[in-house]
Amino acid sequence: MPPAITRFFLVRHALVEPSARAVLYGAMDVALCDLALRQEAALYRWLAARLPQPARWFVTHLSRTRATAAAIFAAGYPEQPLEEEPDFAEQHLGEWQGIPHDALPALLTLPPHPFWPHAGEERPPGGESFRDVLARVGGALERISHLLEGEDVVVIAHGGSIRAALAHAIGLTPHQALHFSIRNLSLTRLEKHGTDWRVAAVNEEPWTMPAEGRDGGTT
């Protein structure tokens, strides 16, 4: 018999408030942007229709994931119990959390990543490196895929933890994983087939036909 397939639907939380975006917020508990919540109504409706039913729902201990789940339920997905899984949380930046972005370069001990403010191996004082994040997220994926074998699992997570999930699935280094850009409210899908992982989608979003193609013009 073929192995039962466990499917993970990973959604990055919605955009956070502007004051949080002005600093390195990492694992700080910050609120969502009220304006974005209203402007992104179509994305919430798409997620409410796109995510599987039934499914087990997980959030992290950070309130922005629970608030994002609540907005998806309000958009039409039947409300579900939310199970808290701290191992899917964002990277904890230790003493760097809350500092302005322009203060970071002077604190680095390694060259920054070309597409991220710091290297995958950089460990902030009192915090975690991205390698640490990869280890805890990978452990959570393996544990949940074993406990919920053959089921659908929705995880409202963070950009860092979704990058770590992709790295675990396809064996990337921390440096390689940071090449991924994970958009707010995008959907990343992973599948566990026996002992093997498959990446089904990254940054899945609703598709809209370009304006010039809607009336039979060039596309």
C-alpha positions as CSV (number, residue, x, y, z in Angstrom):
1,M,0.0,0.0,0.0
2,P,1.3,3.5,-0.7
3,P,2.0,5.6,2.4
4,A,-0.7,7.9,3.7
5,I,0.0,11.5,2.7
6,T,0.0,14.2,5.4
7,R,-0.5,17.6,3.9
8,F,0.7,20.9,5.5
9,F,-0.9,24.2,4.5
10,L,1.4,26.9,5.9
11,V,0.1,30.5,5.8
12,R,2.2,33.5,6.8
13,H,0.4,35.8,9.1
14,A,-1.0,39.1,7.8
15,L,1.0,42.4,7.7
16,V,1.9,43.8,11.1
17,E,1.4,47.4,12.3
18,P,3.7,50.1,10.9
19,S,5.5,50.8,14.2
20,A,6.5,47.1,14.4
21,R,7.9,47.2,10.9
22,A,10.2,50.0,11.8
23,V,12.2,47.7,14.1
24,L,13.5,44.2,14.2
25,Y,10.5,42.6,15.8
26,G,11.4,38.9,15.5
27,A,9.5,37.0,18.2
28,M,8.0,40.1,19.8
29,D,4.2,40.0,20.2
30,V,3.0,42.7,17.8
31,A,-0.4,43.5,16.4
32,L,-1.6,43.3,12.9
33,C,-2.1,46.4,10.7
34,D,-5.8,47.5,10.9
35,L,-5.7,49.1,7.5
36,A,-4.2,46.0,5.8
37,L,-6.9,43.8,7.5
38,R,-9.5,45.8,5.6
39,Q,-7.6,46.0,2.3
40,E,-6.8,42.3,2.2
41,A,-10.4,41.1,2.5
42,A,-10.1,39.3,-0.9
43,L,-7.1,37.3,0.3
44,Y,-8.9,36.2,3.4
45,R,-11.9,35.1,1.3
46,W,-9.5,33.2,-1.0
47,L,-7.8,31.4,1.9
48,A,-11.2,30.6,3.4
49,A,-12.2,28.8,0.2
50,R,-8.7,27.4,-0.6
51,L,-7.8,25.8,2.7
52,P,-8.9,22.1,3.2
53,Q,-11.9,21.0,5.3
54,P,-11.6,19.2,7.6
55,A,-8.2,20.1,8.9
56,R,-6.3,20.5,12.2
57,W,-5.4,24.1,12.8
58,F,-2.2,25.3,14.5
59,V,-1.0,28.8,15.5
60,T,2.0,29.9,17.5
61,H,2.0,31.7,20.9
62,L,2.3,35.0,19.0
63,S,-1.1,36.8,18.7
64,R,-0.6,37.8,15.1
65,T,-1.1,34.2,14.0
66,R,-4.3,33.8,16.1
67,A,-5.6,37.1,14.7
68,T,-4.9,36.0,11.1
69,A,-6.8,32.7,11.8
70,A,-9.7,34.6,13.2
71,A,-9.8,36.8,10.0
72,I,-9.9,33.7,7.8
73,F,-12.8,32.3,9.9
74,A,-14.6,35.6,9.5
75,A,-14.1,35.4,5.8
76,G,-16.1,32.1,5.5
77,Y,-14.0,29.2,6.8
78,P,-15.9,27.4,9.6
79,E,-14.3,28.3,12.9
80,Q,-12.0,25.7,14.3
81,P,-10.2,25.0,17.6
82,L,-6.7,26.4,17.4
83,E,-3.9,24.4,18.8
84,E,-0.8,26.3,19.9
85,E,2.6,25.1,18.7
86,P,5.5,27.4,19.9
87,D,8.0,25.5,17.7
88,F,6.5,27.2,14.7
89,A,7.2,30.6,16.1
90,E,9.4,33.3,14.4
91,Q,13.1,33.5,15.1
92,H,13.9,34.9,18.5
93,L,16.3,37.8,18.0
94,G,17.3,38.1,21.7
95,E,18.8,41.5,22.5
96,W,18.3,42.7,18.9
97,Q,14.5,42.6,19.2
98,G,13.1,46.1,19.1
99,I,16.1,47.9,17.7
100,P,15.9,50.0,14.5
101,H,17.0,48.3,11.3
102,D,19.9,50.8,10.8
103,A,21.4,49.8,14.2
104,L,21.9,46.2,13.2
105,P,25.0,46.3,10.9
106,A,27.3,47.4,13.8
107,L,26.2,44.4,15.9
108,L,26.8,41.7,13.3
109,T,29.7,39.2,13.8
110,L,29.2,37.6,10.3
111,P,28.6,39.2,6.9
112,P,24.9,39.7,6.3
113,H,22.9,37.5,3.9
114,P,22.4,39.0,0.5
115,F,18.6,38.9,1.0
116,W,18.3,39.1,4.7
117,P,19.7,41.5,7.4
118,H,21.9,38.8,9.0
119,A,23.5,35.5,8.2
120,G,21.8,32.2,8.8
121,E,24.5,31.2,11.3
122,E,24.4,34.5,13.2
123,R,23.1,34.0,16.7
124,P,22.0,37.3,18.4
125,P,22.9,37.6,22.1
126,G,20.2,35.8,24.1
127,G,18.5,34.6,20.9
128,E,18.6,32.0,18.2
129,S,20.3,31.5,14.9
130,F,18.3,30.6,11.9
131,R,19.9,27.2,12.1
132,D,18.3,26.9,15.5
133,V,14.9,27.8,14.0
134,L,15.4,25.2,11.3
135,A,16.0,22.5,13.9
136,R,12.9,23.3,16.0
137,V,10.6,23.7,13.0
138,G,11.8,20.5,11.4
139,G,11.3,18.7,14.7
140,A,7.7,20.0,14.9
141,L,7.0,19.0,11.3
142,E,8.2,15.4,11.9
143,R,6.3,15.1,15.2
144,I,3.0,16.4,13.8
145,S,3.3,14.4,10.6
146,H,3.7,11.2,12.7
147,L,0.8,12.1,15.1
148,L,-1.6,13.2,12.3
149,E,-0.5,10.8,9.5
150,G,-2.8,11.1,6.5
151,E,-4.5,14.2,7.7
152,D,-4.6,17.8,6.5
153,V,-2.9,20.4,8.8
154,V,-3.2,24.2,8.6
155,V,-0.5,26.2,10.3
156,I,-0.6,30.0,10.6
157,A,3.0,30.7,10.9
158,H,5.8,33.3,10.2
159,G,8.1,34.1,7.3
160,G,11.1,32.6,9.2
161,S,9.4,29.4,10.2
162,I,8.0,28.8,6.7
163,R,11.5,29.2,5.3
164,A,12.7,26.7,7.9
165,A,10.0,24.3,6.9
166,L,11.0,24.5,3.3
167,A,14.7,24.0,4.3
168,H,13.7,20.9,6.3
169,A,11.6,19.4,3.5
170,I,14.3,19.7,0.8
171,G,17.5,19.7,2.8
172,L,18.6,23.3,2.5
173,T,21.3,25.0,4.6
174,P,20.2,28.0,6.6
175,H,22.0,30.3,4.1
176,Q,20.1,28.7,1.2
177,A,16.7,28.9,3.0
178,L,17.0,32.7,3.4
179,H,16.9,33.0,-0.4
180,F,13.1,32.4,-0.1
181,S,10.8,35.4,0.1
182,I,7.6,34.5,1.9
183,R,4.8,36.9,1.4
184,N,2.2,37.8,4.0
185,L,-1.0,35.7,3.6
186,S,0.6,33.5,1.0
187,L,0.2,29.7,1.1
188,T,3.0,27.2,1.1
189,R,2.1,23.6,0.8
190,L,4.2,20.6,1.9
191,E,3.4,16.9,1.8
192,K,4.9,14.0,3.8
193,H,4.8,10.8,1.8
194,G,6.1,8.1,4.2
195,T,9.7,9.2,5.0
196,D,9.9,11.7,2.1
197,W,8.8,15.3,1.9
198,R,7.4,17.0,-1.2
199,V,7.1,20.8,-1.8
200,A,3.7,21.3,-3.6
201,A,3.7,25.1,-3.7
202,V,5.5,28.2,-2.4
203,N,3.8,31.6,-2.1
204,E,0.6,30.4,-3.6
205,E,-1.9,33.3,-4.0
206,P,-5.1,34.0,-6.0
207,W,-4.4,34.4,-9.7
208,T,-5.7,37.4,-11.6
209,M,-5.5,37.6,-15.4
210,P,-3.5,40.6,-16.5
211,A,-5.7,43.4,-17.7
212,E,-4.4,43.3,-21.3
213,G,-5.5,39.7,-21.6
214,R,-9.1,39.9,-20.4
215,D,-10.6,41.0,-23.7
216,G,-8.6,38.7,-25.9
217,G,-5.6,40.9,-26.2
218,T,-1.9,39.9,-25.9
219,T,-0.8,37.9,-22.8
